[in-house]
Amino acid sequence: MKLENEIEEQLQVEIKSVPEKTRVSFDKIFCEWQKTWGAEEFKYISNPSFVRLTKPYQNLVAMGDQILPLIIEKLLNPNNFFALQLYDSLQSNKKLIVCLDPAADEILEGEQGRARRTVLAWLKK
């Protein structure tokens, strides 16, 4: 997902406000978590919330909402839509959690579309 320069700068400021040690830990644990997304035991589960069942996910949740800018950055990559599960768990402002209306055409966008809408909502906060 490509952001306008001004919005990209805003996101980078928020990312840099997260302590470097936290950013490094986040990246390491996030990579571990990503590896679980294709795990054999989850291969045939269609519910994206299954990614909450892993130890790396629990470690990321324990980092708290300070990692929200880092999650938003990950959500810019459409392949990271599972990160919505982490975002939804940590986002305390329910107005910034995007829910798709099953009766609307937007539901056809799937979790990738919800990820895009989540990034835009968070950046407009």
C-alpha positions in Angstrom: 0.0 0.0 0.0 1.4 3.3 -1.0 0.9 6.3 1.3 0.9 10.0 0.5 4.2 11.6 1.5 2.7 13.6 4.4 0.9 10.5 5.8 4.1 8.4 5.4 6.0 11.1 7.3 3.4 11.0 10.1 3.7 7.3 10.4 7.5 7.4 10.5 7.4 10.0 13.3 5.1 7.6 15.3 7.3 4.6 14.6 10.4 6.6 15.8 8.6 7.4 19.0 8.7 3.7 19.9 11.9 3.0 21.7 14.5 1.3 19.5 14.9 -1.7 21.8 11.1 -2.2 21.5 11.2 -1.9 17.7 14.0 -4.5 17.5 12.2 -6.9 19.8 9.0 -6.4 17.9 10.6 -7.2 14.6 12.2 -10.3 15.9 9.0 -11.6 17.5 6.8 -10.6 14.6 9.1 -12.6 12.3 8.7 -15.6 14.6 4.9 -15.1 14.6 4.8 -14.8 10.8 6.4 -18.2 10.5 3.5 -19.7 12.4 0.9 -18.4 9.9 1.7 -21.3 7.6 2.1 -24.0 10.2 0.8 -27.4 9.4 -1.6 -27.5 12.3 -3.3 -24.3 11.0 -3.2 -25.1 7.3 -6.9 -25.9 6.9 -8.4 -23.3 9.3 -10.2 -20.5 7.5 -10.8 -18.3 10.6 -7.9 -15.8 10.8 -8.1 -15.6 14.6 -6.2 -18.9 14.8 -3.0 -16.9 14.8 -3.8 -15.8 18.3 -3.1 -19.3 19.5 0.7 -19.0 19.3 3.4 -18.0 21.8 4.9 -15.2 19.6 1.4 -13.6 19.4 1.1 -13.7 23.2 4.6 -12.1 23.4 3.6 -9.3 21.1 0.4 -8.6 23.0 2.5 -8.4 26.2 4.4 -5.5 24.6 1.2 -3.4 24.8 -0.3 -0.7 22.7 3.0 1.1 22.2 3.6 -1.2 19.2 0.5 0.0 17.3 2.6 2.2 14.9 4.8 -0.9 14.2 1.7 -3.0 13.5 0.3 -0.3 11.2 3.6 -0.3 9.3 3.3 -4.1 8.9 -0.2 -3.8 7.7 1.0 -1.8 4.7 2.0 -5.1 3.2 -1.2 -6.9 2.1 0.4 -10.2 3.0 0.5 -9.3 6.7 -3.3 -9.1 7.1 -3.0 -11.6 10.0 -1.5 -8.7 11.9 -5.1 -7.3 12.2 -5.6 -9.9 14.9 -2.9 -8.2 16.9 -4.1 -4.7 16.1 -7.6 -5.5 17.2 -6.4 -7.0 20.5 -4.3 -3.9 21.3 -6.5 -1.1 20.0 -8.5 0.3 22.9 -10.3 2.9 20.8 -13.1 0.8 19.3 -13.8 3.5 16.7 -10.4 2.6 15.2 -11.2 -1.1 14.7 -12.6 -1.6 11.3 -15.5 -4.1 10.9 -16.8 -4.9 7.5 -20.5 -5.1 7.0 -21.3 -8.6 5.7 -24.2 -7.2 3.7 -22.1 -4.5 1.9 -19.8 -5.0 -1.1 -16.8 -4.1 1.1 -17.0 -7.6 2.5 -15.6 -8.8 -0.8 -12.3 -7.0 0.0 -11.6 -9.7 2.7 -9.1 -9.2 5.4 -6.6 -7.5 3.0 -9.2 -4.8 2.4 -9.9 -4.5 6.1 -6.2 -4.1 6.7 -6.1 -1.3 4.2 -9.1 0.4 5.8 -7.6 -0.1 9.2 -4.3 1.7 8.2 -6.3 4.6 6.7 -8.5 4.9 9.8 -5.5 4.8 12.2 -3.6 7.4 10.2 -6.6 9.7 10.2 -7.1 9.5 14.0 
